[in-house]
């Protein structure tokens, strides 16, 4: 039986291949991540102990994980919704209105606040990116310098809601595994997120003077074109599940396309084009889910956990840092913040119980660091889908460099960690 650290090799290989090829070619997406994950899976099946059937069954367990499948469903529905809104002119018209109403110096902060609001309402960063990226892309299409700031603003704002929303999968996973109420977690989390968001707004206002835009009126200008996007926000605020929201809004968008074209065949082709646009990210998510399950079952994840627990020893002041490192390492491994919370949450709960830590604060710490890592890794769903919807007009490094909210959230959290966690507080 191999030692636990050996089973981390497939993940390290994937990261090295993905990052290495991206750095070498100066383009992280010149070679599809799906190609690298397939290669790594072949190595994993050859390298891991057990029969092929046992390993394949474990892989299928990871692929069929509820969180993985839910995420893939959201990807597909989001792709359909975006494709239909492109076809019926909703995106062009909404972009025109925003650019016509909003003064250039406020465009960046507006995009950030809009994505913060929508992600908080929807409870999903991916859904927010898919809904807004086509609009934001049109805003900065003729201004490359502005485009990267717009992309960073959208990415940061989407992670704001992913971390803070009461209906977010990450919030649910963190509070359930830590046995903490959402209300208490929100109180502990909100002040950190809002401080980071406030500073981000100030930073974005200093850059806004560099933005210029053109307000060419689109061909389609009916007020009905805004209904699908307005409905997304309204239904989300009513607490409707994101899948229901996307289905209902996609149906409405389809009806608009059909009404415009009076061609059922063309309208259905638009739906299929939207599904196809999400092929790469869906396949990657399924494969990473399967790979993560194989690594976990082999002992790779437990090995990481055991090492981190040893770091605490009899020094409870280390516990918050170890917990943050734990969820970050696992998120880096599985590239899914919800799964990383489901894995690290029970361990963090036991550590909190043993050292009498403040559980709402620990829960907040878990959720924050999972979202920070998820928003920064180049093979994460959020970055992949945003760059894809931006038609690869921006690079990964430029996008991350301008994701001010994520970096500020990290900084504010670190400061908060040393201030609030120096002395563990009993519940």
N, C-alpha and C positions, 0 to 999 in steps of 0.2 A: 504493500500500500504506500503510495507516494505521500509526501508531506503536503500539508494544506497549501503552502505557498506555491508549490509546483503547479497547482490547478488554476492559478491566476494567469498562467502563461498565455492562454488564448486571448484573454482580454488585453494583456499587454501587447501581444502581437498585433491585434486589431488597431489599438491606439497608435502603435509605432508605424504601422503601414499607412494608416489614414493620415496621421500628422506628417510622417516622413515624406510621403508622396506629395502632400500639399505644399510643404516647404520647398521640396526639390523643384516642383513644377511651378511654384509661385501661384498655385490655384488649388484650393482644398477640394474642389469639385470637378477637376479635370477628369479624374477617375472616380467612377461612381462608388459610393460607400457600400452599395449592395455587392459589388464585385469583391471588395475586401472582406465583407462579412461572410460571403460564401466560401472564400478561400480559408478563412479562419475556422469555419465550421467543419470543413474537410479535415483540417489539422486536428481539431478537437476530437472528432470521431475516431481518428487514427490513434490519438495520443492517450485518451482517457481509458481507465480500466472498465471492464465489463463487456458483455456481448453487444453486438450492434443493436439488437432489439431493445435491450435495457437502456442504452444511450438514446435511442430514437424515441422511446416512450418518455424519457425525462425531457427531451427536447420538446416534444408535443405538449407536455404539461406546462412548460414555460410559454409556448406559443398560444395556448388556450387560456392563459391567465385572464381573468375578467378585466383587469385594468388595461392590459395590452389590447384586448379585443375592443373594449370601449373606445380606447384612443384611436384605433384604426377606423372604427365606425364614424367617429367625429371627423377624422381626416377626409374620408370619402364624402360625407355629407357636406363638409365645408368646401371641398373642391367643386361639388355640384352647384352649391349656392353661389360661389364666386363665378363659375363659368356662366351661369344663367344671368347673373347681374352684369357681367361684361357684355353678354350678347344683347340684353335688352336696353343697355345704355344707362343703367342705374349708377354704375361706378363713375362714368364720365360726367353725368349730370351732378351727382353729389360732390365730385371733385370741383367742378365749376362753381357751385354754390359756396363751398367752403373757401375757395380762393378768392371769390368775389366779395365775401363778407368779412373774412379775417384779414387784418392788416398784416403785411409781410413780417413785421418784427415780432408778431405773436404766433406765427404759424407753427414753430417747433414746439413751443409750450402747449399750444392747443392740441397738437397731435398726441403729445405725452399725456395730457389730462384726459383726452377723449379715450385713449387706450386704457388708462387707469380705470376710468368709469365703466367702460364696457367689460373689461376683464373682471372687475369686481361684481358686475351684474351677472355675467355669464358663468363665472367660476372656472374659466378655462383660458389659459394663455394661448393655446393653439387656435381655439375658436376665434379669439380676438384678432390674432395675427391674420388668419385667413379672411376674416370679415373686412379688416381695415387695410391690409397690405396693398391690394390692388388700387385703392383710392390714394393711399400715401405715395405709392410708386408713381402714379400719374402726376402728383403734386411736384415731385422733384425730378421728373424724367429729363427735363432740359437743363438741369443744374446738378452735375455730379457731386459737387461739394455739399450741396444741401441734401442730396439723396441719402448720404451716409448718416447725416445727423437725424434726418427723418426716420431712417431705419433704426438707428440706436434708440430714438425716442419711443418708437413703437414697441421695440423689444423690451425696453425697460418698463414701459407702462403695462404691457401684457403680463410681465412677471409680478408687478405690484398686485394685481387682482388675483393672480394664481396663488400668491402667498397669503393674501388677506381675506379673500372672499369666504363667506360662510358656507357656500355651496361648492367650493373647490374640492376636488378629490384629495389634494394635498392636506387641506385643512381637516377634512373628514378623517383621513388616514392618521394624521398626527394626533388629533384629539382622541380618537378611539383607541389607539395603541398606548397612549399615555394616560388614559382614563381621566381626561380633563374636559370640562365643558367648553363649548365653542365661545361662549361669552367671556370666560376667563382668559382663554387663549387670545381672543381679539383684543382684550384690554392690554395684555402684555406685549402683543405684536404691533398694535396700531401706532403707538408713539414712535417706535423705531422706524416703521415704514413711512409715516407721515413726515418725520424730520428729514429722512432721505429724499422724499418726494419734494418737499419744500425747497431744499437746497438745489435739487435738480431743476426745478422751475427757474430759479435765479440764474443758474448756469446757462440754461437754454435761452433765456432772454438776452444774454450777452452775445449769443451767436446769431440770433434771429436777424440782425441787421444785414447779414451777408446774403440773405435769401431774396431772390427775385422770381417772379412767376409771370406766366401769360394766362390771360383769362379768355381763351377762345371758346365761344359758346358752342356746345355740342348740338348735334342734329336733333336728338330726342330731349325734350325739356318738360315733359308732362310731370305734374306733381305726383302722379301714381308711381313713378319710378322710384320715389323715395320710400314708398310704403314698406317694401321688404326689409330695408335697413331699420326703419323706425320700429317695425314689428319685432325685429330681433331684440332691440333694447327693451321694449315694453314687456314682451313675454318673459325676458330674463328677470326684469324687476319684479314680475309677478311670481317668481320662483319656479317657473316651468323648467323642466329638465332640458339641458342643452341639446340633446338629441331630438326631443320633440320640437324645440325651437327651430332647429335647422331643417327638419322635415317640413314643418308648416311653412316656413319662409321660402324654402326651395319650391314647394308646390305653387305658392303665390308667384314667385319669380318665373316659373315655368309657364304659368297662365299668361303672364305679360308677354313673354317671348312668343307664345303661340298666337296671341291676339295680334301682335305686331306683324308676324310673318305669315300667319294663316297656313302654316306648313308644319304638320305634326311630325313628319320625319326629321326635318331640320332641327326642330325643338328637342327631339329625343337624342339626336346626335350631339347637341350641346351638353346634355346631361352626361353622356358617355365621355366626352372630352374632359369634363370636370373630374370624373372618376379616374381617368387615365393620368391626369396631372398629379395625382397622389400616389401613383404606383410605387415610386422609389421609397418614399417615406413609410408607406404601409409595409412593404417587404422588409425594410430595415428594422422597423419596430418589432415585427414578428420574429425575425431572426435573433435580434438582441434579447428578446424575452426568452427564447429557447436557450440561447447560449448562457444567459444569466442563471437559468434554472439548472443547467448542467454544472456550472461552476459552483453554485450553491450546494447542490446535492453531493458533489465531490468533496466539499469541505473548504473550498476557497474563501467563501464569504465568512464562514465561522473562524477561519484562521485570522482574517483581518480583525474580527470582533475580539478574539482572544488576546491578540497583541495590544489592542487599544485598552482593554480592561486592565492589563498588567501595568500600563503606564500610570494608572490612577493610584494603585497600591493603597497606602494609608494616607494619601494626600488629597483630600476632597476638593481642594481648590483647583486641582487639575481637571476635575470631572466635566465642567462645561466645555473646556477646550477639547477634551477627548470625545465628548458627545458630538461636537461640531465636526471634528475630524472624522468620526465614525460615519455620520450621514453623508459627508462630502465624499469620502473614499468609496462608499457603496454607490452613491449617485454617479460618480465618475466611472464606476464599473458597469452599472446596468443602464445608464443614460435615461433614467426615468425617475423623476422625483417622487412619484407616488409609490412605486415599488421600493425605492430606497427607504422611504418612511415606514413602510410595512415591515421591512427587514430590521431597521435600526430602532424603531419605536419601542418594541418590547424590551430590548437591551437597555435603552435610555430610561425606561420606566423602572427597571430593576435597580439601575444605578441611582436614580432619584430617590427611590425608597431607602436604599442602603445608606446613602449619605445625607438624607433629609433635605434634598434640594427643593426649591420652589418649582413645582411641576408646570404651572402655566408658563413660567419663564423658559423652562427647558423645552416645552412643547413649541414655544415661539422660536427658540433657537434652532430646533430641528427643522422646522418648516422653512425658516429663512435661509439656512445654509443649503438645503436641498434645492431651493429655487435659485439661489445664486449660482451654484454649480451647473444646474440645468440650463440656465440662461447663458452660460459662458462656453460650455463644451461645443466644439465644432460639429460633433455627430449627434447633438441633441435635436429633438423634434422641432423645437422653436426656431433655432438658428437655421436648420436645414430648410424648413418650409418658408421662412421669411426670405432667404436668399433665392429660393426657387421662385417665389411669387414676385420677387424683384427682378426676375429674368436674369439673375447672376450679374447684374450691373454693378454690384458692390462686392467687395471681397470680405472674407470672414474677419480678417484682422482689422479692417476699417470699421466694420459693423461693431465689433466688440470694443474697439477703442472709443467709439462714440456712444456706447451704452452707459451713459453717466449714472443713471439711477442704480443700476446693478452694482457698480463700483462704490457708489456712495452708500448704498444699503450695507455693503460689506464693511465699509469703514465705520459707519454709525453703530453697526452691530458689534464690532470688535470693541469699540469704546464702551458701549453699553455692557458688554460681557465683563470687562475688567472693573466697571463701576458696580454693577448689580450682582455679579456672581462671586465677588471676592469672598463674601461670607455667606455660605449656604443658608437658606432660610427654610425652616420647617413649615409644612403645610398646616 
